[in-house]
Amino acid sequence: MQTPMRARVHPVDLFLEDPTEPHLVLAAVNVEDTILLRRRAPAAVDVPAGLGLEVQVLFRIEESSRQREHWSFLLELWLDGDPLPPAFAGWSDRWGLFDDRQGVVARRLPALGGGVHELVFRVRVDHERQPWGNPGGAATTTRELQGTIDLHA
């Protein structure tokens, strides 16, 4: 069994609604010419009992093609087998401008009682690309990442 990592608590974090609450980065997405989706979370994490946990997917888009593009980021979670509401973010590029955008898709888990809780996650990234003058003929690329984390409260 892997030793659980402690959930991080940072005094200042621009992505957190409540900077005193622990958070966990599940994955990171970097989009340039292709989509790079990497898992960042360990297999097990210690979480203080009685506190919620914010889980996050970080994304960064750096792009300058001559095509119209749209990116969407979806985070789905199941805690102890029960689905939680999904979290979503999206970005569409602008004609003639270099896109350099970063953000986060996050969902707050409810306060955890003592014991081990199973968190199952699925991250999906969709990238749609089409010529600016042609509303049809879009090409879509999809990347997915799934995993499970044991939360020790």
Residue pairs with C-beta under 8 A, 6 or more apart in sequence:
1 44
2 42
2 43
2 44
3 44
4 42
4 44
4 45
4 46
4 150
4 152
5 42
5 44
5 45
5 46
6 45
6 46
7 22
7 23
7 24
7 45
7 46
7 47
7 48
7 53
8 22
8 23
8 24
9 20
9 21
9 22
9 23
10 16
10 19
10 23
11 19
12 19
13 19
13 23
15 23
15 56
15 58
15 104
15 106
16 23
16 54
17 54
17 108
18 54
21 51
21 52
21 53
21 54
21 108
22 47
22 48
22 51
22 53
22 54
23 53
23 54
23 55
23 56
23 106
24 41
24 45
24 53
24 54
24 55
24 56
24 149
25 40
25 41
25 55
25 56
25 57
25 58
26 39
26 40
26 41
26 55
26 56
26 57
26 75
26 121
26 123
26 147
26 149
27 37
27 38
27 39
27 40
27 41
27 57
27 58
27 123
27 145
28 37
28 38
28 40
28 57
28 58
28 59
28 60
29 35
29 36
29 37
29 38
29 57
29 58
29 59
29 60
29 73
29 123
29 125
29 143
30 36
30 59
30 60
30 62
31 59
31 60
31 61
31 62
31 63
31 71
31 125
31 127
32 62
32 63
33 63
34 141
35 125
35 127
35 141
35 143
37 123
37 125
37 143
37 144
37 145
38 145
39 145
39 147
40 58
41 147
41 149
42 149
43 148
43 149
43 150
44 149
44 150
44 151
44 152
45 149
45 150
45 151
45 152
46 152
47 53
47 112
47 151
47 152
47 153
48 153
49 112
49 113
49 114
49 153
50 111
50 112
50 113
50 153
51 111
51 112
52 108
52 109
52 110
52 111
52 112
53 108
53 109
53 112
53 151
54 106
54 107
54 108
54 109
55 75
55 77
55 106
55 107
55 108
55 109
55 119
55 121
56 104
56 105
56 106
57 73
57 75
57 104
57 105
57 106
57 123
58 102
58 103
58 104
59 71
59 73
59 89
59 102
59 103
59 104
59 105
59 125
60 101
60 102
61 71
61 91
61 99
61 100
61 101
61 102
62 98
62 99
62 100
63 69
63 93
63 98
63 99
64 98
64 99
65 129
66 132
67 129
67 130
67 131
67 132
68 92
68 93
68 95
68 129
68 130
68 131
68 132
69 92
69 93
69 99
69 127
69 128
69 129
70 90
70 91
70 92
70 93
70 127
70 128
71 90
71 91
71 92
71 125
71 126
71 127
71 128
72 88
72 89
72 90
72 125
72 126
73 88
73 89
73 90
73 105
73 123
73 124
73 125
74 86
74 87
74 88
74 105
74 122
74 123
74 124
74 125
74 126
75 86
75 87
75 88
75 105
75 106
75 107
75 121
75 122
75 123
76 83
76 86
76 121
76 122
76 123
76 124
77 83
77 84
77 86
77 107
77 109
77 119
77 120
77 121
77 122
78 84
78 118
78 119
78 120
78 121
79 109
79 110
79 117
79 118
79 119
80 117
80 118
81 118
84 107
84 109
85 107
86 107
87 105
87 106
87 107
88 105
89 103
89 104
89 105
91 99
91 101
91 103
93 99
95 132
109 119
109 151
112 151
112 153
113 153
114 153
115 152
115 153
116 150
116 151
116 152
116 153
117 150
117 151
117 153
118 148
118 149
118 150
118 151
119 148
119 149
119 150
119 151
120 146
120 147
120 148
121 146
121 147
121 148
121 149
122 144
122 145
122 146
123 144
123 145
123 146
124 142
124 143
124 144
125 142
125 143
125 144
126 140
126 141
126 142
127 140
127 141
127 142
128 138
128 139
128 140
129 138
129 139
129 140
129 141
130 136
130 137
130 138
130 139
131 137
